[in-house]
Amino acid sequence: MSLPGQWLQPRHGSKEAFDKDFPTLDVKGAEALCPGCKERVKLTRKSPAGKTGGWCAKCNRGVGL
């Protein structure tokens, strides 16, 4: 079951910014539904503050819970 996700704000409009803000890989990441296209997004990245996120390739935006 996937939880409804949210867009990551404010600066995750580019993959480069997302990769910089979420540098650590988390292989046990949860899944969330992209708020745009409703596809499942694996939340496989972790920020230094402990937030998890993933990248929706279809919408080209960062997604989190």
Secondary structure, DSSP 8 states (H G I E B T S, - for coil): --EE-EE-TTT-SSHHHHHHHS-EE-TT--EEE-TTT--EEE--EE-TTS-EEEEETTTTEEEE-
